[in-house]
Amino acid sequence: MSTSFAIDASEPWPSTAAEGLAVQDRLRPLVDTVGPGPGPAQVRFVAGLDVAYAEDSDELAAAVVVLDASTHAVVERSVVHGVATFPYLPGLFAFREIPALSVALERLDTTPDLLVCDGQGLAHPRRFGLACHLGVLTGLPTVGVGKTHFVGTYETPGDKRGDAADVLYEGDVVGRVLRTRDAIKPVFVSIGHGVDLDTACAHVLALTPRYRLPETTRQADQACRQALKSTRP
């Protein structure tokens, strides 16, 4: 492993809701929401992260797929099999996925310049979704891209690629609804860490030349689903 970051695993991983909430409270002030972070022209390697679960089971496969940011060619894949040990609780889903994703990240030989999570960042009931959590733990610029709405309210954006509308939650802008394809349902972009919202949306548009979802998300989704399928009878 030759990545230039390491995830601090010195503290016991939370096992209860109260412990998870305490961790979120402690780490949330560390989130960099100002950025602006590296723009698409400054990023060489971008990584997509996703987790797939076996049906009716806590068995999972976590994938990190690194792409060349300019060509979207796959540079490296890292997939880890595991079992989620944290309970399924709203707002605390990251605690089920981060242990396996952390191992997958640490096994990379390529250090990503940007992480793109299949999930939310600030657009979260406690302003600390998966993208924020991973960004703080790794110190890497991180963006959250959700397929569906989670919290807050928004106006429907226009039908053209690039049209967008802010997501408001408790009076604050926590994300943006972004149209990545003409007349196709939008995605939900939020800050994770070290990237401002405008820059996050620029990255998502740069990563969606043909499809609704970023190439990072598509590749990571395929990798973890294929890995999980390969272990099933």
PAZAPA-4460 file (N, C-alpha, C; in steps of 0.05 Angstrom, whole numbers, plus 32768, in hexadecimal, padded with zeros to 4 digits):
% residues 233
    n_x    n_y    n_z   ca_x   ca_y   ca_z    c_x    c_y    c_z   seq   type   mol
   8011   7FE8   8000   8000   8000   8000   8011   8019   8000     1      M     A
   800D   802A   7FEC   801E   8041   7FEA   800F   805B   7FEB     2      S     A
   7FF6   805A   7FF5   7FE6   8073   7FF7   7FF2   8085   800C     3      T     A
   7FEE   809F   8009   7FFB   80B2   801B   7FE9   80BA   8032     4      S     A
   7FD4   80AB   8037   7FC3   80B1   804E   7FBE   8098   805D     5      F     A
   7FB7   809B   8076   7FB0   8084   8087   7F98   808C   8098     6      A     A
   7F86   8079   809C   7F6E   807F   80AC   7F72   8076   80C8     7      I     A
   7F6D   8088   80DB   7F72   8083   80F7   7F5E   806E   8102     8      D     A
   7F69   8057   8109   7F58   8042   8114   7F5F   803C   8131     9      A     A
   7F6B   8050   813E   7F74   804C   815A   7F5D   804A   816E    10      S     A
   7F47   8057   8168   7F30   8056   817A   7F1D   8040   8173    11      E     A
   7F10   8034   8187   7EFD   801F   8182   7EE6   8029   8170    12      P     A
   7EDD   8018   815E   7EC7   8020   814C   7EAD   801F   815B    13      W     A
   7E9C   8033   8157   7E82   8034   8166   7E71   801B   8160    14      P     A
   7E62   8013   8174   7E51   7FFC   8171   7E34   8002   8179    15      S     A
   7E2F   801A   8183   7E14   8022   818B   7E0D   803D   817F    16      T     A
   7DF3   8044   817E   7DEB   805E   8174   7DF8   8075   8183    17      A     A
   7DF8   8072   819E   7E03   8088   81AF   7E21   808C   81A8    18      A     A
   7E30   8077   81A4   7E4C   8079   819E   7E50   8086   8182    19      E     A
   7E3F   807E   816F   7E40   8089   8154   7E3A   80A7   8154    20      G     A
   7E26   80AF   8162   7E1F   80CB   8164   7E35   80DB   8171    21      L     A
   7E42   80D0   8185   7E59   80DE   8191   7E70   80E2   817E    22      A     A
   7E75   80CE   816D   7E8A   80D1   815A   7E83   80E6   8145    23      V     A
   7E6B   80E7   813C   7E62   80FB   8129   7E65   8117   8136    24      Q     A
   7E5E   811A   814E   7E60   8134   815C   7E7D   813D   815E    25      D     A
   7E8F   812A   8163   7EAB   8130   8166   7EB9   8137   814C    26      R     A
   7EB1   8129   8136   7EBE   812D   811D   7EB2   8143   810B    27      L     A
   7E98   8149   810F   7E8B   815C   80FE   7E99   8177   80FC    28      R     A
   7EA3   8182   8112   7EB1   819C   810F   7ECA   819C   80FE    29      P     A
   7ED4   8184   80F8   7EEC   8181   80E8   7EE7   8183   80CA    30      L     A
   7ECD   8182   80C2   7EC6   8183   80A5   7ECD   819E   8099    31      V     A
   7EDB   819E   8083   7EE2   81B6   8074   7ECC   81BA   805F    32      D     A
   7EBB   81CD   8063   7EA5   81D3   8050   7EAC   81EA   803E    33      T     A
   7EC3   81F7   8042   7ECA   820F   8033   7ED9   8208   8019    34      V     A
   7EEC   81F4   801C   7EFB   81EC   8005   7F0D   8202   7FFB    35      G     A
   7F0D   820B   7FE2   7EFB   81FF   7FCD   7F03   81E4   7FC4    36      P     A
   7F1C   81DB   7FCA   7F25   81C1   7FC1   7F2E   81C1   7FA5    37      G     A
   7F39   81AB   7F9C   7F43   81A9   7F80   7F2C   81A8   7F6D    38      P     A
   7F2D   81B6   7F57   7F19   81B5   7F42   7F1F   819D   7F30    39      G     A
   7F0D   8198   7F1D   7F11   8181   7F0A   7F2C   8182   7EFC    40      P     A
   7F36   8199   7EF5   7F50   819B   7EE7   7F67   8194   7EF8    41      A     A
   7F64   8196   7F13   7F7A   8191   7F26   7F7A   8174   7F30    42      Q     A
   7F66   8164   7F29   7F65   8149   7F33   7F6F   8135   7F1E    43      V     A
   7F82   8125   7F26   7F8C   8110   7F14   7F7E   80F5   7F19    44      R     A
   7F7B   80EE   7F32   7F6E   80D4   7F39   7F56   80D9   7F4B    45      F     A
   7F3F   80CE   7F43   7F26   80D1   7F52   7F1C   80B6   7F59    46      V     A
   7F13   80B2   7F71   7F0A   8098   7F7A   7EEC   8097   7F80    47      A     A
   7EDF   8083   7F78   7EC3   807E   7F7F   7EC1   8069   7F95    48      G     A
   7EAF   806D   7FA8   7EAB   805A   7FBE   7E8E   8051   7FBF    49      L     A
   7E8B   8037   7FC3   7E6F   802C   7FC5   7E70   8012   7FD4    50      D     A
   7E5A   800B   7FE0   7E57   7FF2   7FEF   7E3E   7FE3   7FE6    51      V     A
   7E41   7FC9   7FE2   7E29   7FB8   7FDB   7E25   7FA4   7FF1    52      A     A
   7E0C   7F9E   7FF7   7E04   7F8C   800C   7DF7   7F73   8000    53      Y     A
   7DFD   7F5C   800C   7DEE   7F44   8005   7DD1   7F46   800E    54      A     A
   7DBF   7F3A   7FFF   7DA3   7F3C   8006   7D9D   7F30   8021    55      E     A
   7D8F   7F3F   8032   7D87   7F35   804C   7D9E   7F2D   805D    56      D     A
   7DB4   7F3C   805B   7DCC   7F35   806A   7DDD   7F4E   806F    57      S     A
   7DEF   7F4C   8083   7E02   7F62   8088   7E1C   7F5E   8079    58      D     A
   7E1E   7F48   8069   7E36   7F44   8059   7E37   7F5A   8044    59      E     A
   7E50   7F64   803F   7E53   7F7A   802D   7E6D   7F78   801D    60      L     A
   7E6E   7F87   8008   7E87   7F8B   7FF9   7E8A   7FA9   7FF5    61      A     A
   7EA1   7FB4   7FFD   7EA7   7FD0   7FFA   7EBB   7FD4   7FE4    62      A     A
   7EB6   7FE7   7FD2   7EC8   7FEB   7FBB   7ED1   8008   7FBA    63      A     A
   7EEA   800B   7FB3   7EF6   8025   7FAC   7F02   8022   7F91    64      V     A
   7EF9   8031   7F7D   7F03   8030   7F62   7F0F   804B   7F5B    65      V     A
   7F29   804B   7F53   7F37   8063   7F4C   7F37   8066   7F2E    66      V     A
   7F2E   807E   7F25   7F2E   8084   7F08   7F41   809A   7F02    67      L     A
   7F4B   8099   7EE9   7F59   80B0   7EDE   7F44   80C6   7EDA    68      D     A
   7F48   80DD   7EE7   7F33   80F2   7EE6   7F2E   80FD   7ECB    69      A     A
   7F41   80FC   7EB9   7F3D   8107   7E9E   7F31   80F4   7E8A    70      S     A
   7F38   80DA   7E8C   7F2E   80C6   7E79   7F19   80B4   7E85    71      T     A
   7F17   80B3   7E9F   7F04   80A2   7EAE   7F0C   8084   7EAB    72      H     A
   7F24   807F   7EA2   7F2E   8063   7EA1   7F33   805A   7EBE    73      A     A
   7F2E   8040   7EC3   7F33   8035   7EDE   7F51   8031   7EE2    74      V     A
   7F5B   803D   7EF7   7F77   803B   7EFE   7F7C   8024   7F12    75      V     A
   7F69   8021   7F25   7F6D   800D   7F3A   7F52   8007   7F47    76      E     A
   7F4F   7FEE   7F50   7F37   7FE6   7F60   7F40   7FDA   7F7A    77      R     A
   7F31   7FDF   7F8F   7F36   7FD3   7FA9   7F1B   7FCB   7FB4    78      S     A
   7F18   7FB1   7FBA   7EFE   7FA7   7FC3   7F03   7F97   7FDD    79      V     A
   7EF3   7F9C   7FF1   7EF5   7F8E   800B   7EDA   7F81   8012    80      V     A
   7EDB   7F68   8019   7EC3   7F5A   8023   7EC2   7F5D   8041    81      H     A
   7EAA   7F5F   804C   7EA7   7F62   8069   7E8B   7F5D   8072    82      G     A
   7E86   7F63   808C   7E6C   7F61   8098   7E67   7F7A   80A8    83      V     A
   7E51   7F87   80A3   7E4A   7F9F   80B3   7E44   7F97   80CF    84      A     A
   7E51   7FA4   80E2   7E4C   7F9E   80FE   7E3C   7FB3   810D    85      T     A
   7E3A   7FCA   8101   7E2A   7FE0   810D   7E0D   7FDD   8105    86      F     A
   7DFA   7FE2   8117   7DDE   7FDF   8110   7DD5   7FF2   80FA    87      P     A
   7DC0   7FEB   80ED   7DB4   7FFB   80D7   7DA4   8011   80E4    88      Y     A
   7DAE   8029   80E5   7DA1   8040   80F3   7DA2   8058   80E1    89      L     A
   7D8B   8066   80DE   7D8A   807E   80CE   7D9F   8093   80D7    90      P     A
   7DAD   809F   80C4   7DC1   80B3   80CB   7DDB   80A9   80D4    91      G     A
   7DDD   808F   80D8   7DF6   8082   80E2   7E00   806C   80CF    92      L     A
   7DF7   806D   80B7   7DFD   8058   80A4   7E1B   8056   809E    93      F     A
   7E29   806C   80A0   7E46   806C   809A   7E55   8059   80AC    94      A     A
   7E4B   8054   80C4   7E5A   8043   80D6   7E58   8025   80CE    95      F     A
   7E46   801F   80BC   7E45   8004   80B1   7E59   8001   809A    96      R     A
   7E5F   8016   808C   7E6E   8014   8073   7E8B   801D   8075    97      E     A
   7E91   8030   8087   7EAC   803A   8088   7EC2   8026   808F    98      I     A
   7EBD   8013   80A1   7ED3   8000   80A7   7EDD   7FF2   808D    99      P     A
   7ECB   7FE7   807D   7ED4   7FD9   8064   7EDF   7FED   8050   100      A     A
   7ED2   8004   804D   7EDC   8018   803A   7EF8   8022   8042   101      L     A
   7EFD   8024   805C   7F17   802D   8065   7F2D   801A   805D   102      S     A
   7F27   8000   8060   7F3B   7FEB   8059   7F40   7FEC   803B   103      V     A
   7F2A   7FEF   802B   7F2D   7FF1   800E   7F3E   8009   8006   104      A     A
   7F3A   8020   8013   7F4A   8038   800D   7F67   8033   8014   105      L     A
   7F6C   8028   802B   7F88   8025   8034   7F97   8010   8023   106      E     A
   7F89   8000   8014   7F97   7FEC   8003   7F9E   7FF7   7FE7   107      R     A
   7F95   800F   7FE2   7F9B   801B   7FC8   7FB9   8021   7FC5   108      L     A
   7FC2   801D   7FAC   7FDE   8026   7FA6   7FDE   8042   7F9A   109      D     A
   7FC6   804C   7F94   7FC3   8067   7F88   7FB5   8079   7F9C   110      T     A
   7FC0   8090   7FA2   7FB2   80A3   7FB4   7F9F   80B4   7FA4   111      T     A
   7F85   80B2   7FA9   7F72   80C3   7F9A   7F75   80E0   7FA2   112      P     A
   7F6F   80F2   7F8F   7F6E   810E   7F94   7F53   8117   7F9E   113      D     A
   7F3F   8105   7F99   7F23   810B   7FA0   7F14   80F1   7FA5   114      L     A
   7F04   80F1   7FB9   7EF2   80DA   7FBE   7ED5   80E2   7FB7   115      L     A
   7EC7   80D1   7FA9   7EAB   80D5   7FA3   7E9B   80BF   7FAF   116      V     A
   7E8B   80C5   7FC3   7E7C   80B0   7FD2   7E60   80AD   7FC7   117      C     A
   7E57   8095   7FC7   7E3B   808F   7FC1   7E2B   8094   7FDA   118      D     A
   7E25   80AD   7FE0   7E17   80B4   7FF8   7E1A   80D2   7FFE   119      G     A
   7E10   80DA   8015   7E0F   80F7   801B   7E26   8100   802C   120      Q     A
   7E2A   811A   802C   7E3D   8127   803D   7E2E   8139   8051   121      G     A
   7E2D   8153   804C   7E1F   8165   805D   7E01   8162   805C   122      L     A
   7DF7   8157   8046   7DDA   8153   8043   7DD2   813A   8053   123      A     A
   7DD2   813E   806D   7DCF   8128   8080   7DC3   8134   8099   124      H     A
   7DB2   8125   80A8   7DA4   8130   80BF   7DB7   813D   80D4   125      P     A
   7DD0   8132   80D6   7DE3   813D   80E9   7DFA   814B   80DB   126      R     A
   7DF7   8151   80C1   7E0B   815F   80B1   7E26   8150   80B1   127      R     A
   7E23   8135   80B1   7E3C   8125   80B2   7E37   8109   80A6   128      F     A
   7E31   8109   808C   7E2D   80F0   807E   7E47   80E2   8077   129      G     A
   7E45   80CD   8068   7E5B   80BC   8061   7E72   80CC   8054   130      L     A
   7E6C   80DE   8042   7E81   80ED   8034   7E90   80FF   8047   131      A     A
   7E82   810C   805A   7E90   811C   806E   7EA2   810A   8080   132      C     A
   7E97   80F4   8089   7EA5   80E2   809B   7EBF   80D8   808E   133      H     A
   7EBD   80CE   8075   7ED5   80C4   8068   7EE9   80DA   8061   134      L     A
   7EDE   80F2   805A   7EF0   8108   8055   7F01   8110   806D   135      G     A
   7EF4   8111   8084   7F02   8118   809D   7F17   8102   80A4   136      V     A
   7F0F   80E9   80A1   7F20   80D3   80A9   7F39   80D1   8096   137      L     A
   7F35   80D6   807D   7F4B   80D3   806A   7F5A   80ED   8065   138      T     A
   7F4D   8103   806A   7F59   811D   8063   7F58   8124   8046   139      G     A
   7F4A   8113   8036   7F48   8117   8019   7F30   8128   8012   140      L     A
   7F31   8138   7FFD   7F19   8146   7FF3   7F04   8131   7FEB   141      P     A
   7EEC   8136   7FF5   7ED7   8122   7FF2   7EBC   812E   7FEA   142      T     A
   7EAE   8121   7FD9   7E93   812A   7FCF   7E7F   8114   7FD3   143      V     A
   7E67   811B   7FDB   7E51   8108   7FDD   7E3E   810B   7FC6   144      G     A
   7E37   80F5   7FB9   7E23   80F5   7FA3   7E0E   80E0   7FA9   145      V     A
   7DF7   80E9   7FB0   7DE1   80D7   7FB6   7DCE   80D3   7F9E   146      G     A
   7DC4   80BB   7F9C   7DB1   80B6   7F86   7D95   80C1   7F8D   147      K     A
   7D8F   80C3   7FA7   7D75   80CB   7FAF   7D77   80E1   7FC4   148      T     A
   7D61   80EF   7FC8   7D5F   8104   7FDC   7D5F   80F8   7FF8   149      H     A
   7D6D   8106   800B   7D6F   80FC   8026   7D62   8110   803A   150      F     A
   7D6D   8128   803C   7D62   813C   804E   7D5F   8157   803F   151      V     A
   7D4E   8168   804A   7D4C   8183   803F   7D36   8186   802A   152      G     A
   7D34   819E   8020   7D21   81A5   800B   7D2F   81B2   7FF4   153      T     A
   7D23   81B1   7FDC   7D30   81BD   7FC5   7D1B   81C1   7FAF   154      Y     A
   7D21   81D4   7F9E   7D11   81D8   7F86   7D1B   81C6   7F70   155      E     A
   7D09   81BC   7F5F   7D11   81AB   7F49   7D22   81BB   7F35   156      T     A
   7D3B   81B1   7F2F   7D4B   81C0   7F1C   7D41   81BE   7F00   157      P     A
   7D4C   81CE   7EEE   7D44   81CC   7ED1   7D4B   81B1   7EC5   158      G     A
   7D43   81AD   7EAD   7D46   8193   7EA0   7D61   8190   7E92   159      D     A
   7D71   81A5   7E90   7D8A   81A3   7E81   7DA1   819A   7E93   160      K     A
   7DB4   818C   7E87   7DCC   8183   7E95   7DD9   819C   7EA1   161      R     A
   7DE0   819A   7EBA   7DED   81B1   7EC8   7DDA   81C2   7ED8   162      G     A
   7DBF   81BF   7ED3   7DAC   81CE   7EE3   7DAC   81C3   7EFF   163      D     A
   7DA9   81D5   7F13   7DAC   81CD   7F2F   7D9B   81DE   7F41   164      A     A
   7D96   81D4   7F59   7D87   81E3   7F6D   7D92   81DC   7F89   165      A     A
   7D94   81EF   7F9B   7D9F   81EA   7FB5   7D8C   81D8   7FC6   166      D     A
   7D98   81C8   7FD7   7D89   81B8   7FEA   7D8B   81C7   8005   167      V     A
   7D74   81CF   8011   7D74   81DE   802A   7D6B   81CC   8040   168      L     A
   7D79   81CE   8057   7D72   81BE   806E   7D77   81CF   8087   169      Y     A
   7D62   81D4   8096   7D63   81E4   80AE   7D6F   8200   80A8   170      E     A
   7D68   820B   8090   7D70   8225   8089   7D8B   8228   807C   171      G     A
   7D99   8212   8079   7DB4   8212   806D   7DB4   8202   8053   172      D     A
   7DC6   820A   8041   7DCB   81FB   8028   7DDD   81E4   8030   173      V     A
   7DD3   81CB   802C   7DE3   81B3   8033   7DEA   81A3   801A   174      V     A
   7DE0   81AA   8003   7DE6   819B   7FEB   7DD9   81A8   7FD3   175      G     A
   7DDB   8199   7FBD   7DD0   81A4   7FA4   7DC4   818D   7F93   176      R     A
   7DAD   8192   7F89   7DA1   817F   7F76   7DAC   8186   7F5A   177      V     A
   7DB9   8173   7F4D   7DC7   8179   7F35   7DBE   8166   7F1E   178      L     A
   7DB7   8173   7F08   7DAF   8163   7EF1   7DC8   815D   7EE1   179      R     A
   7DCE   8143   7EDE   7DE6   813A   7ECF   7DE0   8132   7EB3   180      T     A
   7DC6   812D   7EAC   7DBE   8126   7E91   7DA4   8135   7E8B   181      R     A
   7DA1   813D   7E73   7D88   814B   7E6B   7D70   813A   7E71   182      D     A
   7D5C   8146   7E7F   7D42   8139   7E83   7D44   811E   7E92   183      A     A
   7D5A   8119   7EA0   7D5D   8101   7EB1   7D5E   810A   7ECE   184      I     A
   7D53   80FA   7EE0   7D52   8102   7EFC   7D6E   8109   7F07   185      K     A
   7D6F   811E   7F18   7D88   8128   7F21   7D95   8117   7F37   186      P     A
   7DAE   811E   7F3E   7DBB   8113   7F55   7DBD   8128   7F6B   187      V     A
   7DC5   811F   7F83   7DC7   8131   7F9A   7DE4   8133   7FA3   188      F     A
   7DEF   814A   7FA0   7E0B   814F   7FA5   7E0E   815E   7FC0   189      V     A
   7E21   8155   7FD0   7E26   8164   7FE9   7E44   8164   7FEF   190      S     A
   7E4C   8178   7FFE   7E68   817A   8007   7E6E   8162   8019   191      I     A
   7E86   8157   8015   7E8F   8143   8028   7EA5   814F   803A   192      G     A
   7EBB   8158   802D   7ED1   8164   803D   7EE4   8170   8029   193      H     A
   7EEC   8189   802F   7F01   8196   801F   7EFA   819E   8003   194      G     A
   7EE0   819E   7FFD   7ED7   81A6   7FE2   7EBE   81B6   7FE6   195      V     A
   7EBC   81CE   7FD9   7EA4   81DD   7FDC   7E8E   81D2   7FC8   196      D     A
   7E76   81DC   7FCB   7E5F   81D0   7FBC   7E62   81D5   7F9E   197      L     A
   7E6A   81ED   7F96   7E6E   81F2   7F79   7E82   81DF   7F6D   198      D     A
   7E98   81DC   7F7B   7EAD   81CA   7F71   7EA4   81AD   7F71   199      T     A
   7E95   81A5   7F85   7E8A   818A   7F86   7E79   8185   7F6E   200      A     A
   7E67   8198   7F67   7E56   8195   7F50   7E66   8194   7F36   201      C     A
   7E7B   81A4   7F34   7E8C   81A3   7F1C   7E98   8188   7F19   202      A     A
   7EA1   817C   7F2E   7EAC   8161   7F2D   7E97   814D   7F23   203      H     A
   7E7F   814F   7F2E   7E6A   813C   7F26   7E63   813E   7F09   204      V     A
   7E62   8157   7EFF   7E5D   815A   7EE2   7E74   8150   7ED1   205      L     A
   7E8C   8153   7EDA   7EA3   8149   7ECC   7EA4   812B   7ECB   206      A     A
   7E97   811E   7EDF   7E97   8101   7EE1   7E7E   80F4   7ED5   207      L     A
   7E6D   8104   7EC9   7E54   80F9   7EBD   7E52   8101   7E9F   208      T     A
   7E65   80F8   7E8F   7E64   80FF   7E73   7E4E   80F0   7E63   209      P     A
   7E45   80D9   7E6E   7E32   80C8   7E5E   7E1A   80BF   7E6E   210      R     A
   7E1D   80BC   7E88   7E08   80B1   7E98   7E00   80C4   7EAF   211      Y     A
   7DEA   80BD   7EBC   7DE0   80CD   7ED2   7DF3   80CD   7EEA   212      R     A
   7DFE   80B6   7EF1   7E10   80B4   7F08   7E2D   80B7   7F00   213      L     A
   7E3D   80C2   7F12   7E5A   80C5   7F0C   7E67   80AA   7F05   214      P     A
   7E7B   80AB   7EF4   7E89   8092   7EED   7E95   8085   7F05   215      E     A
   7E9D   8095   7F19   7EA8   808A   7F31   7E93   8079   7F3F   216      T     A
   7E7B   8082   7F42   7E66   8073   7F4F   7E5F   805A   7F3F   217      T     A
   7E5D   805D   7F25   7E57   8046   7F14   7E6B   8030   7F16   218      R     A
   7E85   8037   7F15   7E9A   8023   7F17   7E9B   8016   7F32   219      Q     A
   7E98   8026   7F47   7E99   801B   7F62   7E81   8009   7F68   220      A     A
   7E6A   8011   7F5D   7E52   8001   7F60   7E55   7FE6   7F53   221      D     A
   7E60   7FE6   7F3A   7E64   7FCD   7F2C   7E79   7FBB   7F3B   222      Q     A
   7E8E   7FC7   7F45   7EA3   7FB8   7F52   7E99   7FAA   7F6B   223      A     A
   7E8A   7FB9   7F7C   7E81   7FAC   7F95   7E6B   7F98   7F90   224      C     A
   7E5A   7F9C   7F7C   7E45   7F89   7F77   7E50   7F6F   7F6A   225      R     A
   7E64   7F72   7F59   7E70   7F5B   7F4D   7E7F   7F4B   7F62   226      Q     A
   7E8D   7F59   7F74   7E9C   7F4C   7F89   7E89   7F3D   7F9C   227      A     A
   7E73   7F48   7FA3   7E5F   7F3B   7FB4   7E53   7F23   7FA6   228      L     A
   7E4D   7F26   7F8D   7E41   7F10   7F7E   7E54   7EF8   7F7C   229      K     A
   7E6E   7EFE   7F7A   7E82   7EE8   7F77   7E84   7ED7   7F90   230      S     A
   7E7B   7EE1   7FA7   7E7C   7ED2   7FC0   7E63   7EC3   7FC6   231      T     A
   7E4E   7EC7   7FB6   7E34   7EBA   7FBB   7E33   7EA0   7FAC   232      R     A
   7E25   7E8C   7FB7   7E23   7E72   7FA9   7E11   7E74   7F90   233      P     A
***
